[in-house]
Amino acid sequence: MMKRLNHNTRVLVTDGGKAMVFRNMGQVGSPDLQLVKGYGQDVPPNRDLATDKPARVQESFGNRRSSGEQTDYHQQAEDRFIEQIASDMAADLRAGEFEELVVVAPPVALGVYRKAVKPELEKATLKEINKDLTKHQPADIAAIVVKALEGD
């Protein structure tokens, strides 16, 4: 059975710092994505978040020293952002605001989203599209989503 972008289907477009939630107000074949809500956070680069140098480790045998791996605070902030969006989508689903969802996100963000998603939200998800479309216009996003759904 071919999946379609039905009326009232929700489309989540996100990356680690921006998210847009659309509702398809159009019908099958003539989508019209309308922005329901937007999220944004300004995540500074890791060099601005990490104030310490990486830890230095003295080898127990010999004179060798090495540095420990530095924590990626930037990625942690992006992960928390995506986890919050997944939580909000689950709450909206429980509140009856939508029945079907399409998620569009780049690979790392999609991986974080998948780990954060609850089973009921996973069940409502028609398609996950591995792309970063946060800088695209709604009409372009709709065309890409329709094409991806028709490819299934």
C-alpha positions in Angstrom: 0.0 0.0 0.0 1.4 3.4 -1.0 1.9 5.9 1.8 0.5 9.4 1.2 0.7 12.8 2.7 -2.8 13.0 4.0 -4.8 16.0 5.3 -3.7 16.8 8.8 -0.5 14.7 8.7 2.2 16.4 10.8 5.6 17.0 9.2 8.6 17.5 11.6 11.6 19.1 10.0 14.6 19.3 12.4 18.3 19.4 13.0 20.2 19.9 16.2 19.4 23.6 16.5 16.1 24.3 14.7 12.8 22.6 14.2 9.7 23.3 12.3 6.4 21.5 12.8 4.0 21.6 9.9 0.5 20.4 9.4 -0.7 19.4 5.9 -3.8 21.6 5.4 -4.1 20.4 1.8 -5.4 17.1 0.4 -3.6 14.1 -1.1 -2.0 15.3 -4.3 -2.0 19.0 -3.4 -0.2 19.4 -0.1 -0.2 22.7 1.7 2.2 22.7 4.7 1.3 25.3 7.3 3.7 26.0 10.2 2.2 24.9 13.5 5.2 25.7 15.7 8.8 26.4 15.5 11.7 25.7 17.8 15.1 27.3 17.8 18.2 27.3 19.9 21.5 28.9 19.4 24.1 26.3 20.2 27.6 27.8 20.2 30.5 25.8 18.8 32.1 23.4 21.2 35.2 25.5 21.4 33.1 28.2 23.0 31.3 25.8 25.4 34.3 23.8 26.5 36.5 26.0 28.8 38.9 23.3 29.9 41.7 21.7 28.0 41.4 18.0 27.6 42.6 16.0 30.6 46.2 14.8 30.5 46.9 11.2 31.4 50.3 10.0 32.6 51.0 6.4 31.5 51.7 4.0 34.4 54.7 2.6 32.5 57.2 4.8 30.8 57.2 8.5 30.1 54.3 8.8 27.7 51.5 11.2 28.3 48.3 11.5 26.3 45.2 13.7 26.5 41.7 12.4 27.2 38.9 12.9 24.8 37.2 16.3 25.2 33.4 16.3 25.9 31.4 17.5 23.0 29.1 20.0 24.8 27.7 21.2 21.4 26.5 17.7 20.5 25.0 17.3 24.0 23.0 20.5 23.6 21.7 19.4 20.2 20.8 16.0 21.6 18.8 17.5 24.4 17.0 19.8 21.9 16.0 16.8 19.8 14.9 14.8 22.8 12.7 17.7 23.9 11.1 17.8 20.5 10.4 14.1 20.5 8.8 14.5 23.9 6.6 17.4 22.6 5.5 15.3 19.6 4.5 12.4 21.9 2.5 14.8 24.0 0.8 16.3 21.0 0.0 12.8 19.7 -1.6 11.8 23.1 -3.6 15.1 23.0 -5.0 14.0 19.6 -3.4 16.8 17.6 -2.3 14.4 14.8 -2.4 10.8 13.9 0.3 10.5 11.3 3.8 12.0 11.3 6.7 12.4 8.9 10.1 13.1 10.3 12.8 14.9 8.3 16.2 15.2 9.8 19.9 14.7 9.0 21.6 11.4 10.1 22.9 12.3 13.5 19.7 14.1 14.5 17.6 11.3 13.2 19.6 8.8 15.3 19.1 10.8 18.5 15.4 11.2 17.6 14.9 7.4 17.2 16.4 6.7 20.6 14.2 9.3 22.3 10.9 8.3 20.6 8.2 6.4 22.5 6.5 3.3 20.9 3.2 5.1 20.3 5.0 7.9 18.3 7.0 5.4 16.4 3.8 3.7 15.4 2.3 7.0 14.2 5.4 7.7 12.1 4.8 7.1 8.4 8.3 7.9 7.2 11.7 9.1 8.3 13.6 11.1 5.7 17.3 11.4 6.1 17.8 15.0 4.9 18.4 18.4 6.4 15.6 20.6 5.1 15.5 23.2 7.8 16.5 26.0 5.4 13.9 25.0 2.7 10.6 26.6 2.0 7.4 24.7 3.0 6.5 24.0 -0.7 9.9 22.4 -1.3 9.6 20.4 1.8 6.1 19.2 0.8 7.4 18.1 -2.7 10.4 16.2 -1.1 8.1 14.5 1.4 5.5 13.5 -1.2 8.2 12.0 -3.4 9.8 10.1 -0.5 6.4 8.7 0.5 5.6 7.7 -3.1 8.9 5.9 -3.3 7.8 3.4 -0.5 
